[in-house]
Amino acid sequence: MRSCIRTVWLTVVLMFVTVATALANYPGTLDGGNLVLVDGGMGVGYYADRSSVQVEQYAPPKYQLAVNLVSVQFSDEYWRKHETYIGGPYTKGDSFTLKFRYNWDRKVISYQRGETWDPMIPFAAEVAFVSAYNMRFFNDKLGYSPVLKKYQRVIDEQLYFRLGI
């Protein structure tokens, strides 16, 4: 079981290194900070809607939250001229709801996928937690990156900056 958890952590840390680099070309927030960037690529950004957060279970150390994610399509023409989407035109697309379970004592998150709950540490889960409770779930927790061969933050400080916390 420990090796399974360790494998998940390693995968997640690698994923965040890649995601953090890709997100640098997207606006960190939209709609006055209500929409917070959590993922993006190929001209589409995914933004967590802070105003949509719903507390479904509050039983410390266990919590369950739901948050809506909004897809945002950015202008390819603007990208070709400026090599960034920041400051360019965009169109809001579909939204969908993600549900997360948190265990404060173990510092783990799972998200609902169909009828099951899978371990994961997406930025959207941290946005939901900060929006609901005005405090960081992971804060400065470290995870090991086998690619970088070092420990680094699970959640990049830039996300907390975008959240204003």
BAGUNU-248139 format. One record per residue: residue number from 1; residue in one letter; x, y, z of N, C-alpha, C in turn. Coordinates in pm, 1 decimal, padded with zeros to 6 digits. Layout:
N
+-----+---+----------+----------+----------+----------+----------+----------+----------+----------+----------+
!   k ! r !      nxx !      nyy !      nzz !     caxx !     cayy !     cazz !      cxx !      cyy !      czz !
+-----+---+----------+----------+----------+----------+----------+----------+----------+----------+----------+
! NUM ! a !        X !        Y !        Z !        X !        Y !        Z !        X !        Y !        Z !
...
+-----+---+----------+----------+----------+----------+----------+----------+----------+----------+----------+
//
This chain:
165
+-----+---+----------+----------+----------+----------+----------+----------+----------+----------+----------+
!   k ! r !      nxx !      nyy !      nzz !     caxx !     cayy !     cazz !      cxx !      cyy !      czz !
+-----+---+----------+----------+----------+----------+----------+----------+----------+----------+----------+
!   1 ! m !  00081.7 ! -00119.2 !  00000.0 !  00000.0 !  00000.0 !  00000.0 !  00086.6 !  00126.4 !  00000.0 !
!   2 ! r !  00193.8 !  00124.9 !  00078.3 !  00282.1 !  00241.7 !  00084.2 !  00347.8 !  00267.7 ! -00050.9 !
!   3 ! s !  00385.3 !  00162.1 ! -00122.1 !  00448.2 !  00183.5 ! -00252.7 !  00347.9 !  00240.6 ! -00352.6 !
!   4 ! c !  00221.6 !  00203.2 ! -00339.9 !  00117.4 !  00258.4 ! -00426.5 !  00100.7 !  00407.9 ! -00399.9 !
!   5 ! i !  00095.6 !  00445.4 ! -00273.9 !  00081.8 !  00587.0 ! -00237.6 !  00204.4 !  00664.4 ! -00283.9 !
!   6 ! r !  00322.2 !  00607.3 ! -00265.7 !  00446.7 !  00672.9 ! -00309.1 !  00446.8 !  00691.9 ! -00460.2 !
!   7 ! t !  00400.9 !  00592.9 ! -00535.2 !  00394.4 !  00603.5 ! -00681.0 !  00299.4 !  00714.6 ! -00723.3 !
!   8 ! v !  00186.0 !  00724.2 ! -00656.8 !  00089.9 !  00830.5 ! -00687.4 !  00153.1 !  00966.6 ! -00661.5 !
!   9 ! w !  00221.9 !  00981.2 ! -00547.0 !  00287.5 !  01107.8 ! -00514.6 !  00390.4 !  01144.8 ! -00620.1 !
!  10 ! l !  00471.3 !  01050.4 ! -00660.5 !  00573.9 !  01079.2 ! -00760.7 !  00512.1 !  01123.4 ! -00892.4 !
!  11 ! t !  00406.3 !  01056.9 ! -00932.0 !  00337.3 !  01092.4 ! -01056.2 !  00279.8 !  01232.6 ! -01048.2 !
!  12 ! v !  00219.4 !  01263.8 ! -00936.6 !  00157.7 !  01395.2 ! -00919.3 !  00262.1 !  01505.9 ! -00921.1 !
!  13 ! v !  00373.9 !  01485.2 ! -00853.2 !  00479.1 !  01587.3 ! -00851.4 !  00531.3 !  01611.4 ! -00992.0 !
!  14 ! l !  00552.5 !  01505.1 ! -01069.2 !  00596.3 !  01520.8 ! -01208.4 !  00492.5 !  01598.4 ! -01289.3 !
!  15 ! m !  00366.9 !  01566.7 ! -01268.2 !  00261.0 !  01634.1 ! -01340.3 !  00260.8 !  01783.6 ! -01310.3 !
!  16 ! f !  00282.0 !  01821.0 ! -01185.4 !  00277.9 !  01961.9 ! -01149.4 !  00394.5 !  02040.0 ! -01206.3 !
!  17 ! v !  00510.2 !  01978.7 ! -01222.7 !  00622.8 !  02047.1 ! -01285.2 !  00587.0 !  02083.2 ! -01428.2 !
!  18 ! t !  00527.0 !  01989.2 ! -01500.6 !  00486.0 !  02012.5 ! -01638.5 !  00374.2 !  02114.8 ! -01646.3 !
!  19 ! v !  00274.7 !  02103.0 ! -01560.5 !  00160.3 !  02193.7 ! -01561.8 !  00203.6 !  02335.8 ! -01529.6 !
!  20 ! a !  00290.2 !  02354.3 ! -01430.9 !  00332.2 !  02488.9 ! -01391.0 !  00398.9 !  02562.0 ! -01506.5 !
!  21 ! t !  00478.8 !  02492.7 ! -01584.8 !  00544.1 !  02554.0 ! -01699.6 !  00442.3 !  02594.1 ! -01805.0 !
!  22 ! a !  00347.8 !  02507.9 ! -01834.5 !  00247.4 !  02536.2 ! -01937.4 !  00154.5 !  02650.7 ! -01896.5 !
!  23 ! l !  00125.9 !  02664.8 ! -01769.1 !  00030.5 !  02764.6 ! -01722.8 !  00085.7 !  02906.7 ! -01726.5 !
!  24 ! a !  00215.0 !  02922.3 ! -01741.8 !  00275.3 !  03055.6 ! -01740.8 !  00223.6 !  03143.9 ! -01853.7 !
!  25 ! n !  00170.3 !  03086.8 ! -01959.6 !  00122.1 !  03165.1 ! -02074.0 ! -00026.6 !  03198.8 ! -02068.5 !
!  26 ! y ! -00094.3 !  03164.4 ! -01961.1 ! -00236.9 !  03189.6 ! -01945.7 ! -00258.4 !  03291.7 ! -01834.3 !
!  27 ! p ! -00366.5 !  03371.8 ! -01843.7 ! -00398.0 !  03461.8 ! -01731.8 ! -00424.3 !  03379.9 ! -01605.7 !
!  28 ! g ! -00364.4 !  03420.1 ! -01494.2 ! -00380.4 !  03346.4 ! -01369.0 ! -00521.1 !  03349.9 ! -01313.9 !
!  29 ! t ! -00590.8 !  03460.7 ! -01338.1 ! -00728.8 !  03473.8 ! -01293.7 ! -00808.8 !  03548.6 ! -01400.6 !
!  30 ! l ! -00938.7 !  03530.7 ! -01396.4 ! -01032.7 !  03603.8 ! -01481.5 ! -01150.0 !  03647.4 ! -01394.0 !
!  31 ! d ! -01233.0 !  03734.5 ! -01446.5 ! -01352.7 !  03781.9 ! -01374.5 ! -01319.0 !  03835.6 ! -01235.8 !
!  32 ! g ! -01221.1 !  03923.1 ! -01229.3 ! -01186.0 !  03986.6 ! -01102.5 ! -01133.7 !  03891.4 ! -00997.2 !
!  33 ! g ! -01075.3 !  03779.9 ! -01037.6 ! -01019.1 !  03683.2 ! -00943.4 ! -01112.8 !  03570.0 ! -00907.3 !
!  34 ! n ! -01237.6 !  03574.0 ! -00952.6 ! -01330.8 !  03466.3 ! -00921.5 ! -01294.7 !  03337.2 ! -00993.5 !
!  35 ! l ! -01246.0 !  03346.3 ! -01116.2 ! -01201.5 !  03228.0 ! -01190.9 ! -01050.3 !  03215.8 ! -01177.9 !
!  36 ! v ! -01004.2 !  03101.2 ! -01126.5 ! -00861.8 !  03080.4 ! -01099.8 ! -00810.7 !  02967.3 ! -01188.8 !
!  37 ! l ! -00702.7 !  02995.5 ! -01261.0 ! -00642.6 !  02898.6 ! -01352.8 ! -00593.2 !  02775.3 ! -01277.9 !
!  38 ! v ! -00636.9 !  02656.3 ! -01324.4 ! -00591.8 !  02531.5 ! -01263.5 ! -00530.2 !  02435.7 ! -01364.8 !
!  39 ! d ! -00553.9 !  02458.9 ! -01494.0 ! -00496.8 !  02372.8 ! -01597.5 ! -00510.5 !  02444.9 ! -01731.1 !
!  40 ! g ! -00426.8 !  02407.2 ! -01825.9 ! -00437.5 !  02468.2 ! -01956.4 ! -00344.6 !  02403.1 ! -02056.3 !
!  41 ! g ! -00378.4 !  02418.2 ! -02182.0 ! -00296.4 !  02367.6 ! -02291.3 ! -00369.8 !  02382.1 ! -02422.8 !
!  42 ! m ! -00293.2 !  02401.1 ! -02530.3 ! -00348.9 !  02409.2 ! -02665.3 ! -00455.3 !  02518.5 ! -02677.3 !
!  43 ! g ! -00434.8 !  02630.9 ! -02608.9 ! -00525.7 !  02743.6 ! -02621.6 ! -00650.9 !  02737.5 ! -02537.3 !
!  44 ! v ! -00662.8 !  02634.3 ! -02453.7 ! -00779.2 !  02621.9 ! -02365.7 ! -00730.3 !  02621.5 ! -02220.7 !
!  45 ! g ! -00788.3 !  02710.3 ! -02140.8 ! -00757.7 !  02713.7 ! -01999.0 ! -00876.8 !  02662.0 ! -01920.8 !
!  46 ! y ! -00849.1 !  02598.6 ! -01809.8 ! -00955.4 !  02552.3 ! -01720.1 ! -00943.5 !  02631.4 ! -01590.7 !
!  47 ! y ! -01055.1 !  02691.8 ! -01553.1 ! -01058.1 !  02782.5 ! -01439.9 ! -01159.0 !  02733.9 ! -01336.1 !
!  48 ! a ! -01114.3 !  02727.2 ! -01209.2 ! -01204.2 !  02692.5 ! -01099.2 ! -01284.7 !  02816.4 ! -01061.8 !
!  49 ! d ! -01415.5 !  02800.3 ! -01053.1 ! -01506.7 !  02908.9 ! -01018.9 ! -01522.1 !  02912.7 ! -00867.2 !
!  50 ! r ! -01454.0 !  03006.6 ! -00804.0 ! -01453.8 !  03014.9 ! -00657.8 ! -01593.4 !  03034.8 ! -00600.2 !
!  51 ! s ! -01679.8 !  03104.0 ! -00673.4 ! -01813.8 !  03130.5 ! -00621.4 ! -01903.7 !  03006.6 ! -00624.7 !
!  52 ! s ! -01860.1 !  02901.1 ! -00691.7 ! -01942.3 !  02780.5 ! -00704.0 ! -01913.8 !  02675.2 ! -00597.2 !
!  53 ! v ! -01815.3 !  02697.7 ! -00511.0 ! -01774.0 !  02595.5 ! -00414.1 ! -01888.5 !  02562.7 ! -00318.5 !
!  54 ! q ! -01914.3 !  02433.4 ! -00303.9 ! -02017.8 !  02383.9 ! -00212.7 ! -01954.9 !  02288.1 ! -00112.1 !
!  55 ! v ! -01979.4 !  02311.2 !  00015.1 ! -01934.0 !  02220.0 !  00120.2 ! -02038.6 !  02109.5 !  00130.6 !
!  56 ! e ! -01998.9 !  01986.0 !  00097.2 ! -02091.7 !  01872.4 !  00101.8 ! -02076.1 !  01790.6 !  00228.9 !
!  57 ! q ! -01957.4 !  01796.4 !  00289.1 ! -01935.3 !  01726.9 !  00416.9 ! -01831.7 !  01805.3 !  00495.7 !
!  58 ! y ! -01864.5 !  01832.5 !  00620.8 ! -01771.5 !  01897.6 !  00712.1 ! -01767.7 !  01813.1 !  00837.3 !
!  59 ! a ! -01667.8 !  01726.3 !  00846.4 ! -01651.5 !  01637.3 !  00960.4 ! -01501.8 !  01621.1 !  00986.6 !
!  60 ! p ! -01434.9 !  01730.3 !  01033.6 ! -01289.0 !  01725.9 !  01051.0 ! -01244.3 !  01598.8 !  01120.3 !
!  61 ! p ! -01142.9 !  01533.1 !  01068.7 ! -01047.2 !  01577.3 !  00966.5 ! -01090.9 !  01547.4 !  00822.7 !
!  62 ! k ! -01217.1 !  01508.8 !  00803.5 ! -01263.7 !  01475.6 !  00668.1 ! -01357.5 !  01583.6 !  00615.9 !
!  63 ! y ! -01337.1 !  01616.1 !  00488.1 ! -01416.9 !  01718.6 !  00421.6 ! -01453.4 !  01668.1 !  00283.3 !
!  64 ! q ! -01563.3 !  01717.8 !  00229.2 ! -01597.8 !  01690.8 !  00089.9 ! -01650.7 !  01820.4 !  00030.0 !
!  65 ! l ! -01591.5 !  01860.0 ! -00083.5 ! -01627.5 !  01984.2 ! -00151.0 ! -01655.0 !  01958.7 ! -00298.4 !
!  66 ! a ! -01734.4 !  02046.4 ! -00357.2 ! -01758.6 !  02044.5 ! -00501.9 ! -01726.1 !  02183.2 ! -00555.6 !
!  67 ! v ! -01670.4 !  02186.9 ! -00677.6 ! -01636.7 !  02313.8 ! -00742.8 ! -01660.7 !  02299.1 ! -00892.6 !
!  68 ! n ! -01707.5 !  02406.4 ! -00955.0 ! -01726.1 !  02405.8 ! -01100.5 ! -01598.3 !  02451.3 ! -01168.9 !
!  69 ! l ! -01564.4 !  02384.7 ! -01279.1 ! -01455.5 !  02426.0 ! -01365.2 ! -01514.4 !  02477.7 ! -01495.4 !
!  70 ! v ! -01459.4 !  02588.8 ! -01542.9 ! -01505.7 !  02652.6 ! -01665.3 ! -01394.1 !  02642.9 ! -01768.3 !
!  71 ! s ! -01427.2 !  02597.0 ! -01889.1 ! -01327.6 !  02596.2 ! -01996.5 ! -01329.6 !  02732.7 ! -02063.8 !
!  72 ! v ! -01211.5 !  02781.7 ! -02097.8 ! -01197.5 !  02912.0 ! -02161.2 ! -01110.5 !  02894.6 ! -02284.7 !
!  73 ! q ! -01164.6 !  02932.5 ! -02400.3 ! -01092.6 !  02924.1 ! -02527.6 ! -01025.8 !  03059.1 ! -02554.5 !
!  74 ! f ! -00894.2 !  03055.4 ! -02577.5 ! -00817.9 !  03176.4 ! -02606.0 ! -00790.5 !  03187.6 ! -02755.7 !
!  75 ! s ! -00757.1 !  03307.5 ! -02799.4 ! -00736.9 !  03338.6 ! -02940.6 ! -00602.9 !  03285.6 ! -02992.1 !
!  76 ! d ! -00608.2 !  03199.4 ! -03095.0 ! -00485.3 !  03151.3 ! -03159.2 ! -00413.8 !  03264.9 ! -03230.8 !
!  77 ! e ! -00490.4 !  03357.7 ! -03288.8 ! -00431.6 !  03471.7 ! -03359.5 ! -00349.6 !  03557.1 ! -03262.5 !
!  78 ! y ! -00403.6 !  03579.0 ! -03143.3 ! -00331.8 !  03656.6 ! -03041.9 ! -00202.8 !  03583.9 ! -03002.6 !
!  79 ! w ! -00210.4 !  03451.4 ! -02989.6 ! -00092.2 !  03371.9 ! -02955.9 !  00016.9 !  03387.7 ! -03062.4 !
!  80 ! r ! -00021.3 !  03380.7 ! -03189.4 !  00077.0 !  03391.9 ! -03297.0 !  00147.5 !  03528.0 ! -03295.6 !
!  81 ! k !  00077.3 !  03631.7 ! -03254.9 !  00137.2 !  03765.2 ! -03250.6 !  00220.7 !  03789.9 ! -03125.2 !
!  82 ! h !  00177.0 !  03734.7 ! -03011.6 !  00237.2 !  03769.8 ! -02882.7 !  00302.5 !  03653.4 ! -02808.2 !
!  83 ! e !  00281.7 !  03530.7 ! -02852.9 !  00331.8 !  03409.5 ! -02786.3 !  00289.6 !  03400.5 ! -02640.0 !
!  84 ! t !  00172.7 !  03450.3 ! -02611.4 !  00109.3 !  03438.1 ! -02480.7 ! -00040.4 !  03459.1 ! -02499.1 !
!  85 ! y ! -00118.1 !  03408.7 ! -02403.9 ! -00262.6 !  03434.2 ! -02405.6 ! -00299.2 !  03546.6 ! -02309.9 !
!  86 ! i ! -00203.8 !  03588.5 ! -02228.9 ! -00228.6 !  03692.6 ! -02130.3 ! -00258.6 !  03823.8 ! -02202.6 !
!  87 ! g ! -00372.7 !  03882.1 ! -02169.2 ! -00414.3 !  04006.9 ! -02230.7 ! -00495.4 !  03990.2 ! -02357.4 !
!  88 ! g ! -00509.4 !  03867.5 ! -02403.6 ! -00581.2 !  03842.7 ! -02527.8 ! -00728.3 !  03814.5 ! -02507.0 !
!  89 ! p ! -00803.1 !  03811.8 ! -02616.7 ! -00946.0 !  03782.5 ! -02607.4 ! -00970.3 !  03635.1 ! -02575.0 !
!  90 ! y ! -01084.6 !  03609.3 ! -02515.7 ! -01120.1 !  03472.1 ! -02481.0 ! -01271.0 !  03456.0 ! -02481.5 !
!  91 ! t ! -01313.1 !  03330.3 ! -02488.0 ! -01454.6 !  03295.6 ! -02483.6 ! -01474.6 !  03186.2 ! -02380.6 !
!  92 ! k ! -01568.6 !  03207.1 ! -02288.2 ! -01600.7 !  03103.7 ! -02189.8 ! -01679.2 !  02993.4 ! -02258.4 !
!  93 ! g ! -01646.1 !  02869.5 ! -02220.6 ! -01715.4 !  02754.5 ! -02277.0 ! -01795.5 !  02681.4 ! -02171.4 !
!  94 ! d ! -01796.2 !  02549.8 ! -02182.8 ! -01872.4 !  02464.5 ! -02091.5 ! -01813.2 !  02466.1 ! -01951.6 !
!  95 ! s ! -01896.8 !  02430.6 ! -01855.7 ! -01849.5 !  02410.9 ! -01719.0 ! -01892.6 !  02272.8 ! -01672.4 !
!  96 ! f ! -01818.9 !  02219.8 ! -01577.4 ! -01850.9 !  02090.3 ! -01519.5 ! -01809.2 !  02092.1 ! -01373.1 !
!  97 ! t ! -01866.6 !  02001.4 ! -01296.3 ! -01843.3 !  01998.2 ! -01152.0 ! -01747.9 !  01885.6 ! -01115.4 !
!  98 ! l ! -01652.4 !  01917.4 ! -01028.6 ! -01561.8 !  01818.0 ! -00970.6 ! -01590.9 !  01809.1 ! -00821.3 !
!  99 ! k ! -01585.2 !  01686.8 ! -00768.2 ! -01604.7 !  01664.8 ! -00624.8 ! -01476.5 !  01607.2 ! -00566.5 !
! 100 ! f ! -01438.8 !  01660.2 ! -00450.1 ! -01315.3 !  01618.5 ! -00384.3 ! -01341.1 !  01578.4 ! -00240.5 !
! 101 ! r ! -01269.5 !  01475.8 ! -00196.0 ! -01266.4 !  01436.8 ! -00054.4 ! -01127.2 !  01465.9 ! -00002.4 !
! 102 ! y ! -01122.5 !  01520.6 !  00117.8 ! -00996.2 !  01559.0 !  00180.5 ! -00983.0 !  01485.7 !  00312.9 !
! 103 ! n ! -00859.0 !  01447.3 !  00346.1 ! -00829.2 !  01396.9 !  00478.9 ! -00716.4 !  01482.7 !  00533.7 !
! 104 ! w ! -00749.9 !  01570.6 !  00626.1 ! -00654.4 !  01666.5 !  00679.3 ! -00537.8 !  01597.1 !  00749.0 !
! 105 ! d ! -00564.8 !  01494.0 !  00826.6 ! -00458.9 !  01426.6 !  00902.7 ! -00355.7 !  01360.3 !  00811.8 !
! 106 ! r ! -00400.9 !  01298.5 !  00704.5 ! -00310.1 !  01228.5 !  00612.7 ! -00263.9 !  01316.5 !  00497.5 !
! 107 ! k ! -00324.7 !  01434.5 !  00481.9 ! -00295.2 !  01528.7 !  00373.4 ! -00308.4 !  01461.7 !  00237.3 !
! 108 ! v ! -00422.9 !  01396.6 !  00216.5 ! -00451.6 !  01335.0 !  00087.7 ! -00587.0 !  01382.7 !  00036.9 !
! 109 ! i ! -00597.6 !  01383.6 ! -00094.7 ! -00720.9 !  01423.2 ! -00161.7 ! -00756.7 !  01314.2 ! -00261.0 !
! 110 ! s ! -00886.0 !  01290.5 ! -00275.1 ! -00932.9 !  01202.6 ! -00382.5 ! -01044.3 !  01276.6 ! -00454.6 !
! 111 ! y ! -01065.0 !  01240.6 ! -00579.8 ! -01171.7 !  01304.3 ! -00655.0 ! -01265.1 !  01197.6 ! -00709.0 !
! 112 ! q ! -01390.6 !  01237.2 ! -00727.9 ! -01490.6 !  01142.0 ! -00773.6 ! -01478.8 !  01122.0 ! -00923.8 !
! 113 ! r ! -01467.4 !  00995.8 ! -00961.6 ! -01461.8 !  00958.0 ! -01102.4 ! -01561.9 !  00846.0 ! -01121.1 !
! 114 ! g ! -01678.8 !  00882.1 ! -01169.7 ! -01787.2 !  00783.9 ! -01178.6 ! -01835.6 !  00749.8 ! -01039.7 !
! 115 ! e ! -01835.2 !  00621.1 ! -01009.7 ! -01879.1 !  00575.4 ! -00877.8 ! -01763.3 !  00556.1 ! -00780.3 !
! 116 ! t ! -01638.9 !  00576.9 ! -00825.6 ! -01523.0 !  00554.3 ! -00739.7 ! -01454.1 !  00686.1 ! -00705.9 !
! 117 ! w ! -01363.8 !  00678.6 ! -00610.7 ! -01283.0 !  00793.6 ! -00570.0 ! -01138.0 !  00758.2 ! -00595.0 !
! 118 ! d ! -01067.9 !  00839.2 ! -00675.0 ! -00927.4 !  00814.5 ! -00709.4 ! -00838.3 !  00916.0 ! -00640.3 !
! 119 ! p ! -00715.5 !  00872.5 ! -00600.6 ! -00623.8 !  00968.5 ! -00538.4 ! -00573.1 !  01067.2 ! -00642.8 !
! 120 ! m ! -00566.9 !  01193.9 ! -00602.7 ! -00520.3 !  01296.5 ! -00694.9 ! -00496.9 !  01424.1 ! -00616.0 !
! 121 ! i ! -00414.9 !  01513.1 ! -00669.9 ! -00389.1 !  01639.9 ! -00603.3 ! -00398.1 !  01751.9 ! -00706.5 !
! 122 ! p ! -00511.5 !  01769.7 ! -00769.5 ! -00519.8 !  01876.1 ! -00869.6 ! -00528.5 !  02014.1 ! -00804.8 !
! 123 ! f ! -00487.0 !  02113.5 ! -00879.2 ! -00495.5 !  02250.8 ! -00830.9 ! -00639.7 !  02287.6 ! -00798.5 !
! 124 ! a ! -00735.2 !  02233.7 ! -00872.4 ! -00876.0 !  02265.8 ! -00849.1 ! -00917.9 !  02230.2 ! -00706.7 !
! 125 ! a ! -00866.6 !  02120.3 ! -00653.5 ! -00900.3 !  02080.3 ! -00516.5 ! -00847.2 !  02181.7 ! -00415.9 !
! 126 ! e ! -00729.0 !  02233.4 ! -00440.9 ! -00672.2 !  02333.4 ! -00350.2 ! -00750.8 !  02464.3 ! -00359.6 !
! 127 ! v ! -00792.8 !  02502.9 ! -00479.3 ! -00874.5 !  02623.5 ! -00496.4 ! -01005.0 !  02608.5 ! -00419.2 !
! 128 ! a ! -01068.5 !  02491.9 ! -00428.6 ! -01194.4 !  02468.9 ! -00357.4 ! -01174.2 !  02479.9 ! -00206.4 !
! 129 ! f ! -01067.7 !  02418.5 ! -00155.3 ! -01043.2 !  02419.5 ! -00010.8 ! -01015.7 !  02561.1 !  00038.6 !
! 130 ! v ! -00928.8 !  02633.2 ! -00031.0 ! -00897.8 !  02770.7 !  00008.2 ! -01022.7 !  02857.7 !  00001.2 !
! 131 ! s ! -01103.4 !  02838.7 ! -00102.1 ! -01224.8 !  02919.4 ! -00117.9 ! -01326.6 !  02891.5 ! -00007.9 !
! 132 ! a ! -01337.2 !  02766.8 !  00034.3 ! -01434.5 !  02729.2 !  00137.2 ! -01389.5 !  02768.5 !  00277.5 !
! 133 ! y ! -01260.0 !  02752.2 !  00307.2 ! -01213.7 !  02767.4 !  00445.0 ! -01110.7 !  02878.5 !  00466.0 !
! 134 ! n ! -01070.9 !  02946.5 !  00358.4 ! -00971.7 !  03053.1 !  00364.9 ! -00842.4 !  03008.3 !  00432.9 !
! 135 ! m ! -00801.9 !  02886.2 !  00405.0 ! -00673.7 !  02834.9 !  00452.3 ! -00623.2 !  02730.2 !  00355.1 !
! 136 ! r ! -00493.2 !  02710.8 !  00354.0 ! -00428.6 !  02617.4 !  00261.8 ! -00441.2 !  02474.7 !  00313.0 !
! 137 ! f ! -00470.1 !  02382.0 !  00219.8 ! -00473.6 !  02241.3 !  00258.6 ! -00331.0 !  02185.2 !  00260.1 !
! 138 ! f ! -00258.0 !  02200.9 !  00150.9 ! -00122.2 !  02146.5 !  00143.0 ! -00016.2 !  02241.6 !  00193.6 !
! 139 ! n ! -00036.8 !  02371.7 !  00178.8 !  00058.8 !  02473.6 !  00220.1 !  00196.6 !  02443.8 !  00161.5 !
! 140 ! d !  00295.5 !  02415.6 !  00243.6 !  00430.2 !  02395.8 !  00192.0 !  00473.3 !  02248.6 !  00191.2 !
! 141 ! k !  00377.1 !  02156.5 !  00189.7 !  00407.8 !  02013.8 !  00187.1 !  00492.3 !  01981.3 !  00064.9 !
! 142 ! l !  00592.5 !  01896.8 !  00084.1 !  00683.8 !  01860.2 ! -00022.9 !  00655.2 !  01720.1 ! -00075.5 !
! 143 ! g !  00682.9 !  01700.4 ! -00202.3 !  00676.7 !  01569.5 ! -00265.9 !  00804.9 !  01549.5 ! -00344.5 !
! 144 ! y !  00845.5 !  01424.9 ! -00363.5 !  00972.7 !  01396.8 ! -00431.7 !  00951.2 !  01383.9 ! -00581.6 !
! 145 ! s !  01034.9 !  01452.6 ! -00660.7 !  01032.8 !  01443.0 ! -00805.7 !  01150.7 !  01358.1 ! -00851.6 !
! 146 ! p !  01123.7 !  01238.2 ! -00907.7 !  01234.6 !  01155.7 ! -00954.7 !  01305.4 !  01215.9 ! -01075.7 !
! 147 ! v !  01235.9 !  01299.1 ! -01152.2 !  01299.6 !  01363.3 ! -01267.3 !  01399.2 !  01469.0 ! -01220.2 !
! 148 ! l !  01355.5 !  01553.5 ! -01126.9 !  01442.8 !  01658.2 ! -01074.9 !  01535.7 !  01606.1 ! -00966.1 !
! 149 ! k !  01506.1 !  01487.0 ! -00915.9 !  01583.5 !  01423.3 ! -00808.8 !  01592.4 !  01512.3 ! -00684.8 !
! 150 ! k !  01478.2 !  01568.9 ! -00650.4 !  01471.7 !  01651.6 ! -00530.6 !  01327.0 !  01664.2 ! -00485.8 !
! 151 ! y !  01312.0 !  01708.7 ! -00362.0 !  01178.9 !  01738.6 ! -00310.2 !  01139.2 !  01878.7 ! -00352.9 !
! 152 ! q !  01011.6 !  01895.6 ! -00382.2 !  00959.8 !  02027.9 ! -00413.8 !  00816.3 !  02036.8 ! -00365.5 !
! 153 ! r !  00764.0 !  02158.0 ! -00365.5 !  00628.4 !  02181.7 ! -00316.4 !  00526.5 !  02105.3 ! -00400.1 !
! 154 ! v !  00426.7 !  02050.2 ! -00335.4 !  00317.7 !  01982.7 ! -00405.4 !  00233.1 !  02086.5 ! -00479.2 !
! 155 ! i !  00203.9 !  02197.3 ! -00413.6 !  00128.6 !  02307.0 ! -00474.2 !  00222.1 !  02426.7 ! -00487.3 !
! 156 ! d !  00238.2 !  02473.8 ! -00609.7 !  00325.7 !  02586.9 ! -00636.7 !  00273.1 !  02712.8 ! -00568.0 !
! 157 ! e !  00363.7 !  02792.4 ! -00514.5 !  00326.2 !  02915.0 ! -00444.0 !  00247.8 !  03011.1 ! -00533.6 !
! 158 ! q !  00266.6 !  03002.6 ! -00665.4 !  00194.1 !  03090.5 ! -00757.0 !  00042.8 !  03068.9 ! -00749.1 !
! 159 ! l !  00000.0 !  02945.7 ! -00723.9 ! -00143.5 !  02922.7 ! -00709.3 ! -00196.7 !  02997.9 ! -00588.1 !
! 160 ! y ! -00124.6 !  02992.1 ! -00478.1 ! -00167.4 !  03064.3 ! -00357.6 ! -00166.2 !  03215.4 ! -00381.8 !
! 161 ! f ! -00070.9 !  03261.9 ! -00460.1 ! -00067.1 !  03404.6 ! -00495.5 ! -00192.2 !  03443.5 ! -00572.6 !
! 162 ! r ! -00231.0 !  03359.9 ! -00670.7 ! -00352.1 !  03387.8 ! -00749.1 ! -00476.6 !  03388.2 ! -00660.2 !
! 163 ! l ! -00472.5 !  03307.6 ! -00554.6 ! -00586.3 !  03298.8 ! -00461.9 ! -00584.8 !  03409.5 ! -00356.9 !
! 164 ! g ! -00475.2 !  03481.7 ! -00351.5 ! -00465.7 !  03591.2 ! -00254.6 ! -00449.8 !  03544.2 ! -00112.0 !
! 165 ! i ! -00386.9 !  03429.3 ! -00093.2 ! -00367.0 !  03376.7 !  00042.5 ! -00221.3 !  03339.2 !  00065.2 !
+-----+---+----------+----------+----------+----------+----------+----------+----------+----------+----------+
//
